Amino acid sequence: MRRATPIAALALLALAGLQGCASQRSESALADANTAFQKVKDDSDVLRSAPRDVIRAGESLARADRLSSYIGTGADVRHYAYLSQRYSEIAGEHAKLALNQERIAKLDLERQRLQLALREAKLASVQQQGKWLEAQINALASEQSDRGLVMTLGDVLFDTGRADLKSSASRTVLKLVQFLQLNPRRVVRIEGYTDSTGAPEDNLKLSRDRAQAVADMLVDLGVDEKRIEVEGYGDQYPIEANASERGRAQNRRVEIVFSDDKGKLAAPR
């Protein structure tokens, strides 16, 4: 009987250790599920696209939280926490799918509208149209320097943090397409820039994506992709100080650099 007492004590200690590990796993699962749920709950796109999945995630999380206060329910806590996290992930994926579908539909409609406008514009006199377009491009150009003729598309053509062109960009892009059609030897380099807000690597990607969005629209409207170069410079080469909102807005831009009429384009920066 004396020998049995230490063995029983060791068994109790082992059991307590196992319960402690299980409790830690349950707390970790709850924390992960709560983080995932808060992320989708606070995202208006997710709430709009996948409300049922968000509700299920919340219900499973609430059940896991209630069970966590009872001894011996660790497995159930982890089960419902897992369900909650999976529902949150599913909601996020549904939202991404819905946003992509909306974006594709919007781009298709805008492309059709621009193509129709382009066909209508071709009915005008080519000679008069060419002179008018050249004057328009020169009026929109911000500088004539060793880089060549440069036209700036401001930040107003994009939503904050996004690379999708707004419909307000249509007129400018259409003029650019027509100008290139009437000047088949000219080529362009499309350069994207951002302000200094955010991480440099994110700014570099956003600037490249915005320049590419303009390039894609030109190609969709009939410009040969061989006549287009794309560069992203991120927050490099600001034209105003980033200390004010006005300055940052000026720095968020896409620049179109034109070659000369023989197709010679200045070297990239």
N, C-alpha and C positions, 0 to 999 in steps of 0.2 A: 504493500500500500504506500510506503514511503517513496518507492521508486516511481510510482505512477504519477505522483504530484508534479515533478518537474516536466514530465512528458506532456501532461495536460496543459501546463502553463505555456509550454512552447507551442502547442497546437493553437491555443487561444491567441498568442502573439502572431502566429502565421495567418490565422483567420482575420485578425484585425488589420494586418498588412495588406491582405488581399482586398478587404473591403475599402481600405484607403486608396489603393490603386484604382479600383473600380469607380470610387467616388471622383477621383481626379479625371478619369476618362469621361465620366458623365458631365462634369463641369466643363471640360474642354469641348465636348460635343455640343453642349448648350451654348457656349460662347460662340462657336463657329456658326451655329444655326442662327443665333441672334444677329450676328454681323451680316450674314447673307440676307436675312429678312429685312433688316433696316435699310440695306442698300436698295432693294427692289421697292420697298414701301415708300421711299422718298423719291423715287424716279417716276415722274409724271408719264413718261413714255411707256413704262412697264405697267403702271396702273391702268392706262388707257387700253393697252393691247392684251393684257393677260390678267384681268382682275380676279378671276376664279382661282388661278394658281397662287396669287398673292394671298387670297383669303385662306386657302388650304395651308399655305406655309405658316400663316399666323395661328391658325387653329392647332396645327401640329406642335408648333413651338409652345403655345400656351399649355397644351396637355403635358408636354415634356417638363415644363417648368413646374406645373402642379405636382407631378409625380416625383420630382426631385426632392420634395420635402418629406417623403416617406422612405423608411429604411427598407432595403431589399428590393427596390424598384429600379436599380441602376440600368439593367438591361432594357427595360421599358423606356427609361429616360433617353438612352442612346438611340433606341429605335425611332421614337417620335422626333428626336432632334435630327436624325438622319433624314426622315421623311420631310421635315420642314426645310432642311437645306436643299434637298433635291427639288422640292416644289419651287423654291426661290430661284434655283438655277434654271429650271424649266421656264419659269416666268420671264427671266432675262433673255433666254434664247427665243421665246415667242416674240418678245418685244423687238429684238434685233431683226427677226424675219419680217415682222410687220413693217418696220422702218425701211428695210431694204426694198420691200414690195412697193411701198409708197414712193420711195425715191425713184425706182425704175419707172413707175407709172407717170410721175411728174416729169421725168426727163423725156419720156416718149412723147407726152403731150407738147412739151416745149419744143422738142425737135420737129414735130409735125408742123407746129405753128411757124417756126422759123423757116422751114423748107417751103411752106406756102408763101410766106412773105418774100422769100428769095425768088421764087418763080414769078411772083407779081412784079418784083423790082426789075427783073430782066426784060420786061416789056418796054421799059423806058429806053430812050436813045442811048446807045453804048458810049458815044462820044461825050454827050452832055453828062451822062452819069459818071464817066471817068473823071471829068474835070471837077464835078461836084464832090465826088468821093475823095479825091486828092486834097481838095480844100478842107474837107471835114477831118481827114486824118491829120493834116498839118495843124488844124485848129486844136485837135485833141492832144497832139504831141506836146510833151512837157519840155523837151530839150532837143537841140541839134548840136552834137559834140563829136568827139573822136569815137564815141560808141555808135554814132549814126543817129537816125531819127528814132526817138523813144516816146512811146505813148503809155500813159499810166492809167490802169484800171484801179480805182480806189477800193477801200475796204467795204464800202456800201454795197458792193456787188456780192458779198458773201455774208452769211450768218456768222456770229461770233464762234470761233473755234471749229468751223466747218469748212469744207472745200467745195460744197455744191453751189453752183452759180445761181443767183436769184434771177427771176424773170426780168428785173430791171437791167440786166446785162445784155439783153437781147439786141437792142438797137446798136450798141457799140460793137458787139461781136458781128452782127450782120454787116455793118459798114466795113469791118476788117476783112470779112470773107469776100465781099464784093471787090474791095480794093485789090486783094491778092489775085482774084480771078481776072481782073483787068490788067494786072501787072504780073504775068506768069513767071518772070525771071527773078522776081523778088522772093527772098526767104525771110523768116523771122525767128528770133529767139524769145521764148516766153520765160520770164524770170519772176519767181515768187519771193516775197519778203514778208516778215512779220515784225511786230514790236518785240520788246525784250521781256514781256510777261511770259512766264512759264519756263520749262526746262529747255535748254538749247536744242537737245535732240528732238523734242516734240515740235519746237518751232521750225526746225529744218524739215521735218516730215510734212508739217502743215503747209509750209511755203511751196514745197515740191508738189504736193497734192493739188493746191490751188492753181499752180501753173499748168499742171497736167489736165485739170478740169477745163481750162480755157482751150488747151491744145485739142482735147477730145472733142469739144464742141466744134472747133474749126474743121477737124477731120470728118465729123458727122455731116457737116454742111458742104463737103466736097473738096476741101483743101487737101492736097497730097501731103501725107505725113512726112515725106522726105524733105518738104520745105519748112519743117518746123523743128526747132530744138527746144528742149525744156531744161531749165535750171532752177534749183531751189537754194536760196542763200540764208534762210532763217532770219535771225535778227541782225545779220551783218548789213553794213551799208545803210544805216538810217539816214533819212533826209531831214529829220527833225529830232530834237531831244525827246527821250522817252519819259521825261519827268511829268508831262501833262497828258491828259486824255486826248487833246487836240494833236499833240506831237505823236502819240502812239497811233492814232487813227491815220495820220499821214504815212507812218512807217508800214502799216498793214496794207500792202498793195501788190499788184501784179503789173510788171512792165513789159511792153512789147517792143523789142529792139528790131528795127527794120534794116535789111541790107540795102545797098545801093541798087540802082536799076539794072546792074549787071549781075546781081546775085552775090556780091561780096559782103560778108557779114563780119563785123568786128569780133575780135576774140573775146571769149567769156572773161568775166572778172577774175 
